[in-house]
Amino acid sequence: MILVFCGTPSFAVPTLERLVKAGHSVPLVVTQPDRPRGRGMEVAVSPVKDAAIRLGLAVLQPATIKNNAEFRDQLAAISPDTIIVVGYGRIIPQWMIDLPRLGNLNLHASLLPRYRGAAPIQWAIANGESITGVTTMRIDAGLDTGDILMQREISIGPEDTAETLGPKLASIGADLMVETLRELESGQVRPTPQDHSQATLAPILKKEDGRMDFARTANDLLNRLRGFQPWPGAFTIFRGKTLQVHRAQPLQHAVQLTPGEIAVEGTRLFVGCGKDKDADTTLELIEIQLEGKRRMTAQEFINGYRPKSGDHLGQ
């Protein structure tokens, strides 16, 4: 097929690579404009642009697309069979949806209608899901509301974070998109409307999502720590400074601690969390980082900053 590919993040790169490998023609790759990033604010290209250049594909980076007549003419001249959209980062206008004979196809990193929105991988882990997956769907005017084409499930391991799960879903999704195109061309796929009553949302992450609320259970806090990697992570306040928690584990603790109360036992650091089925829960902090300092073990933190049992985090 003749495809136009729209994408920006590293999650989209495997799909672009597999489509080219499968023999599809990709005369144009559309991605976000280069932007300053990092502490030095150096201009950086998107992962998709980097991959497209490596693959020898033409790249276009329009600042806007909705009312961009030049961009519209460029796509119309290509006359693609379909437009593939993976994490492009812009709302697809109706003229673009209507342009190809097979419409616009999207790869979404959840089992729709669950986790519609910008951060499905992060929220699935944060909410303690054990299963997630990928969906290929036809884009319509709504937010991830179009008809489902194909889906694949994957287990979420207890050690998975958004950083480890993302590449797995990207790889499975890339294969699924190639399969979806093959089945669409042969007429084997029947688009299935989503059950909107079962929809859940995965909104874009905010810094405040990483703030640890110790009224939550220890398991809930660990899931959010795993899900919100690399940003916003999991953080709290210790003696007026931000304390980032990098590694932690829930466990049974002999002493009952109120939410946010810490206990220092030798080289180990514990904090009280919310109740789970009327039982108090406790989180052991294993690797942490005080504002302006390097990452350190609990033992290093205890030796350096002398926290005391009965102190509280979050204040």
C-alpha distance (Angstrom), angle and dihedral (degrees) to the residues before:
residue distance angle dihedral
M1 . . .
I2 3.78 . .
L3 3.80 107.3 .
V4 3.78 137.9 -175.8
F5 3.80 110.4 -154.9
C6 3.82 121.6 -151.6
G7 3.79 117.5 -172.2
T8 3.78 144.4 120.8
P9 3.86 118.6 -175.6
S10 3.78 131.5 68.2
F11 3.83 88.3 -102.2
A12 3.82 88.1 70.7
V13 3.81 97.1 50.3
P14 3.85 99.0 81.9
T15 3.82 90.5 53.2
L16 3.80 92.1 52.4
E17 3.80 91.1 47.4
R18 3.82 94.3 48.6
L19 3.79 93.4 47.3
V20 3.80 90.4 54.5
K21 3.81 91.6 44.8
A22 3.81 90.3 50.6
G23 3.80 88.9 60.3
H24 3.79 101.3 -105.1
S25 3.79 117.9 145.9
V26 3.81 112.8 -118.0
P27 3.82 105.9 -176.4
L28 3.81 92.5 168.5
V29 3.81 138.4 30.5
V30 3.80 117.0 -166.0
T31 3.81 119.4 -159.4
Q32 3.79 140.6 157.3
P33 3.82 119.3 -76.9
D34 3.80 118.4 -91.7
R35 3.79 110.3 -89.0
P36 3.82 138.1 -170.6
R37 3.81 111.8 -97.7
G38 3.77 140.0 176.1
R39 3.76 130.9 20.6
G40 3.78 92.8 -54.6
M41 3.82 90.8 49.2
E42 3.78 90.3 -136.3
V43 3.80 115.0 170.5
A44 3.81 109.0 -101.5
V45 3.80 131.8 -171.0
S46 3.79 121.5 -130.4
P47 3.82 119.2 -101.4
V48 3.82 88.8 -113.8
K49 3.81 92.6 53.7
D50 3.78 89.8 49.2
A51 3.82 90.6 51.3
A52 3.80 93.0 45.5
I53 3.81 91.8 53.2
R54 3.80 89.9 48.8
L55 3.83 89.4 51.1
G56 3.80 92.3 47.8
L57 3.81 94.9 -115.3
A58 3.79 127.7 147.7
V59 3.82 113.7 -106.6
L60 3.80 129.8 -153.5
Q61 3.82 123.8 -173.1
P62 3.82 109.2 -172.8
A63 3.79 116.2 -174.0
T64 3.81 89.3 -143.1
I65 3.79 133.3 10.9
K66 3.82 109.7 -177.4
N67 3.81 98.5 77.9
N68 3.79 98.1 15.3
A69 3.82 104.9 128.6
E70 3.80 94.2 -178.2
F71 3.80 91.8 52.9
R72 3.81 90.5 46.6
D73 3.80 91.1 53.0
Q74 3.81 91.2 48.8
L75 3.80 92.2 54.2
A76 3.80 92.6 44.3
A77 3.81 90.3 52.6
I78 3.81 90.0 55.1
S79 3.82 91.3 49.4
P80 3.82 93.9 -158.9
D81 3.79 122.3 -158.7
T82 3.80 87.5 -135.0
I83 3.79 141.2 -10.4
I84 3.81 114.2 -127.5
V85 3.81 114.7 -149.4
V86 3.81 121.5 -168.4
G87 3.79 117.8 165.9
Y88 3.80 93.0 -34.5
G89 3.79 92.8 155.0
R90 3.80 100.1 -135.5
I91 3.79 133.5 91.4
I92 3.81 108.6 -105.5
P93 3.84 110.2 -124.6
Q94 3.78 121.3 -131.5
W95 3.81 94.1 -111.2
M96 3.79 88.8 59.2
I97 3.82 92.4 47.0
D98 3.80 89.8 52.6
L99 3.81 97.0 45.4
P100 3.86 105.4 81.0
R101 3.80 123.7 58.4
L102 3.82 91.1 -124.3
G103 3.78 95.4 39.9
N104 3.80 125.0 -132.8
L105 3.80 117.6 -42.5
N106 3.79 122.7 -154.5
L107 3.79 132.7 -163.8
H108 3.80 109.7 -146.9
A109 3.81 123.9 -171.4
S110 3.80 98.5 -130.8
L111 3.78 141.7 56.8
L112 3.79 97.2 -94.1
P113 2.97 136.9 -110.0
R114 3.82 82.1 39.1
Y115 3.79 117.9 79.8
R116 3.77 102.2 11.6
G117 3.78 111.9 -179.5
A118 3.78 144.7 49.4
A119 3.83 102.6 -44.5
P120 3.83 109.7 38.2
I121 3.81 96.1 144.4
Q122 3.78 93.6 50.4
W123 3.80 96.4 46.4
A124 3.81 94.8 45.2
I125 3.82 89.9 58.3
A126 3.82 93.6 39.1
N127 3.80 90.3 54.3
G128 3.80 92.5 51.7
E129 3.81 98.6 -110.6
S130 3.81 116.5 168.3
I131 3.83 94.7 -164.3
T132 3.79 131.3 44.0
G133 3.79 134.2 146.3
V134 3.77 147.3 165.0
T135 3.79 132.9 -75.9
T136 3.78 132.6 -159.5
M137 3.78 111.0 -152.6
R138 3.79 143.9 165.0
I139 3.77 111.8 -104.0
D140 3.79 117.2 -123.4
A141 3.80 132.4 171.4
G142 3.83 93.7 -77.9
L143 3.81 132.7 78.7
D144 3.82 105.3 -85.7
T145 3.81 89.8 -34.9
G146 3.83 100.8 124.2
D147 3.80 127.8 116.3
I148 3.80 116.3 -70.7
L149 3.80 116.7 -119.0
M150 3.82 105.3 177.3
Q151 3.81 138.6 -13.3
R152 3.81 138.9 -163.7
E153 3.80 127.1 -165.6
I154 3.80 128.4 -142.0
S155 3.80 131.3 -178.0
I156 3.79 120.0 -117.2
G157 3.81 108.1 -134.3
P158 3.81 121.2 -141.0
E159 3.81 90.0 -113.5
D160 3.81 95.7 45.1
T161 3.78 119.1 119.7
A162 3.79 128.4 -175.4
E163 3.81 86.7 -97.0
T164 3.82 94.5 55.6
L165 3.80 97.7 37.3
G166 3.81 95.9 47.7
P167 3.83 96.7 67.5
K168 3.82 91.3 46.6
L169 3.80 91.2 53.8
A170 3.81 91.2 44.2
S171 3.81 91.1 55.3
I172 3.81 94.9 45.9
G173 3.80 90.3 44.6
A174 3.79 92.6 51.8
D175 3.79 91.2 56.1
L176 3.80 90.3 44.7
M177 3.82 92.2 53.8
V178 3.82 91.3 52.3
E179 3.81 89.4 48.8
T180 3.80 91.3 46.7
L181 3.81 91.9 54.7
R182 3.79 90.9 48.7
E183 3.80 92.4 49.9
L184 3.80 92.9 44.6
E185 3.80 91.5 53.2
S186 3.81 91.4 50.0
G187 3.79 92.9 45.1
Q188 3.81 93.7 -118.1
V189 3.82 97.3 122.9
R190 3.77 120.0 83.1
P191 3.80 112.0 -163.9
T192 3.81 110.5 -127.3
P193 3.81 121.3 -153.1
Q194 3.79 114.1 -124.6
D195 3.79 120.2 -111.5
H196 3.78 96.9 -120.4
S197 3.82 91.5 -167.5
Q198 3.82 87.9 68.8
A199 3.81 95.2 50.5
T200 3.80 122.0 126.4
L201 3.79 127.6 -177.4
A202 3.80 133.5 -122.5
P203 3.81 103.3 -169.4
I204 3.79 123.9 -166.0
L205 3.79 110.8 -79.7
K206 3.80 121.7 -103.6
K207 3.80 126.6 -160.5
E208 3.80 89.4 -113.0
D209 3.83 90.6 62.0
G210 3.80 87.3 72.4
R211 3.82 94.9 57.2
M212 3.81 108.6 111.6
D213 3.80 113.3 -124.4
F214 3.79 104.3 -162.3
A215 3.80 90.7 -160.4
R216 3.82 83.8 77.4
T217 3.80 118.5 84.9
A218 3.80 120.1 -95.1
N219 3.82 90.0 -110.9
D220 3.80 91.2 52.2
L221 3.80 91.3 51.1
L222 3.80 92.3 48.3
N223 3.82 91.4 49.8
R224 3.79 90.7 51.6
L225 3.82 90.9 48.1
R226 3.82 89.3 52.9
G227 3.78 94.1 44.0
F228 3.78 98.9 46.5
Q229 3.82 96.3 59.3
P230 2.97 128.4 164.7
W231 3.82 91.6 3.6
P232 3.00 139.7 56.0
G233 3.81 86.7 -2.5
A234 3.81 118.6 179.2
F235 3.79 121.2 -58.2
T236 3.77 142.2 163.3
I237 3.82 137.9 171.9
F238 3.83 126.2 -90.4
R239 3.80 118.0 -176.7
G240 3.79 91.2 -22.9
K241 3.80 96.2 -48.8
T242 3.79 130.8 102.3
L243 3.80 113.6 -101.2
Q244 3.80 115.3 -162.5
V245 3.80 115.9 -154.8
H246 3.81 112.6 -148.5
R247 3.81 101.6 169.2
A248 3.79 131.1 19.5
Q249 3.79 141.6 149.0
P250 3.80 134.4 -155.0
L251 3.79 116.1 -124.9
Q252 3.76 144.8 158.8
H253 3.78 112.3 -88.5
A254 3.79 125.6 -164.7
V255 3.81 94.7 -144.5
Q256 3.79 118.2 65.3
L257 3.80 111.3 -126.0
T258 3.78 126.4 -167.4
P259 3.84 116.4 -126.0
G260 3.80 108.4 -70.6
E261 3.82 94.8 9.0
I262 3.80 113.8 129.8
A263 3.78 131.2 -146.0
V264 3.79 123.3 -160.6
E265 3.79 114.6 -154.6
G266 3.78 113.1 174.9
T267 3.80 106.1 -64.3
R268 3.82 94.7 -12.8
L269 3.79 130.2 92.5
F270 3.81 124.5 -156.1
V271 3.81 133.4 -177.7
G272 3.78 128.5 -163.2
C273 3.82 118.9 -118.6
G274 3.80 138.0 -176.8
K275 3.77 127.0 -64.4
D276 3.80 123.5 -85.9
K277 3.82 111.5 -159.1
D278 3.82 89.4 -18.7
A279 3.81 92.7 -52.0
D280 3.80 121.3 114.6
T281 3.80 115.2 -117.6
T282 3.79 129.5 -150.1
L283 3.80 134.0 -158.2
E284 3.78 122.5 -153.0
L285 3.79 112.1 -146.2
I286 3.81 108.6 -141.7
E287 3.81 106.2 168.9
I288 3.79 123.2 18.0
Q289 3.80 141.2 162.9
L290 3.78 126.9 -147.4
E291 3.80 117.8 -145.8
G292 3.81 110.1 -78.8
K293 3.82 93.5 7.5
R294 3.80 135.8 97.0
R295 3.79 125.4 -96.9
M296 3.79 112.0 -83.3
T297 3.77 142.5 177.3
A298 3.79 121.1 -103.6
Q299 3.81 88.6 -106.6
E300 3.82 91.9 55.0
F301 3.79 90.3 47.3
I302 3.81 92.1 49.9
N303 3.82 92.3 48.3
G304 3.79 93.7 45.9
Y305 3.79 104.0 39.7
R306 3.81 104.0 24.2
P307 3.81 100.0 -139.0
K308 3.81 112.0 -169.2
S309 3.78 130.9 -141.3
G310 3.78 107.0 -99.5
D311 3.82 94.0 36.2
H312 3.79 114.6 124.4
L313 3.80 132.2 -132.2
G314 3.78 120.3 -144.1
Q315 3.79 94.9 43.6
